[in-house]
Amino acid sequence: MLNGKKVLFIITGGIAAYKSLELVRKLKEKGAEVIPVMTKAAENFVTPMSVSALAQEKVYNKLFDLTDEAEMGHIELSRSADLIVVVPASADFIAKTATGQANDLASTIILATDTKVLMAPAMNVRMWKNPLTQKNIKTLDENGIKFVGPNEGEMACGEFGFGRMAEADEILKEIEVYFSDKKLKGLHFVVTSGPTREPIDPVRFISNRSSGLQGGAIANKLVEYGAEVTFITGPVNLDPPHGANVISVETADEMYSAVHSSLPADAAVFTAAVADWKIKKTEQQKLKKQTGNLPAFNLTENKDILASVSKMKKNRPKIVVGFAAETENILENAKSKLMKKGCDFIVVNDVSLGTQTMGGIENTAIIVSDNEVETLPTMSKRALAEILVKKISRSLEEMDA
Ligand code: CTP
């Protein structure tokens, strides 16, 4: 229940605004106090009258309103809530807030607040995929703003793809998680992420295309759920997850040592794309090219970090999750990897050419365990992180029950 919780509910202009009415109603049913704020554009899609009737509150929509300022000024409004939600968050509003603009009441509230903000983006697929929007999302993400959705699906404009706003129930669930006691509080998680680099000589290395996005998204979600997270990452171009204890490594051997010295943990998630091989003997000097004479690299296998933790006899984390990057026989390979490595879940991704999973922002995954195969639709790595963290959280709860 959300009894006594105050939610500042911002509605911006977009066709998905009609779904915000359903969410306002559901929040009220759950006992929340809803304070509605609407942008001018939002009023083209839903009327302040209907919003106000459902929220049983007046709608705030002017930055400089003498009566409002006398009753509750815009700064006070931004501080008065336990949570601020933006449903829908239009591309324009996202851009505005990402650049720190404050030219209407809604954007001023976001700039002035110290309260957690949750946005439910909704826009045309091309607008969502536009690098400018993605840059804005990244900026807001780095500033602690949370997102729910968008999902993939049919849009009001007739196109299909990412950009469709999350459903009211999905947003409600996210709000409930925010207000629930932090589910993973007091639990320690180890997460590996990114690629490893195996040096050939002082300037060259063997590596792979992993961006570290999926691992970062999982660590962020775990922190949000209250877990203590040790995040062990290979070299990536990403900001480390806020609130995690970050250990940066380069090689698989360094990652192996960092993981084992971070244990014990309640659970471990191995998203890193660890290089399978390293050069047996790294050259101390840069190898010189000798035309017609190709260098022969003597390789040796890296230690399998996931298997080494899964098979620990003492103090094994209660849940161990591996990832599998496959290009063929995806399910079959995942099942045999689950057995071979001895972990509890394998999240298998199709990384065949053209999927753009490695390095991309989306993932199409199947979660495989001993007794279940859960096939998921294509979704953002952030959305997958959420599903996975909830699954781990549920499994841990069941183990303790
Ligand atoms: N992994 C690991 N240490 C390694 C290799 C892999 O911890 N030396 C982990 C990865 O983090 C991932 C899982 O094992 O969670 C599977 O990785 P993947 O590259 O798909 O499998 P491999 O064991 O390398 O098998 P293959 O390359 O033959 O598919």
Residues whose N, C-alpha, C, O or C-beta is under 5 A from the ligand:
A	BS01	CTP	F270 T271 A272 A273 V274 A275 D276 N302 K303 D304 I305 L306 V321 G322 F323 A324 A325
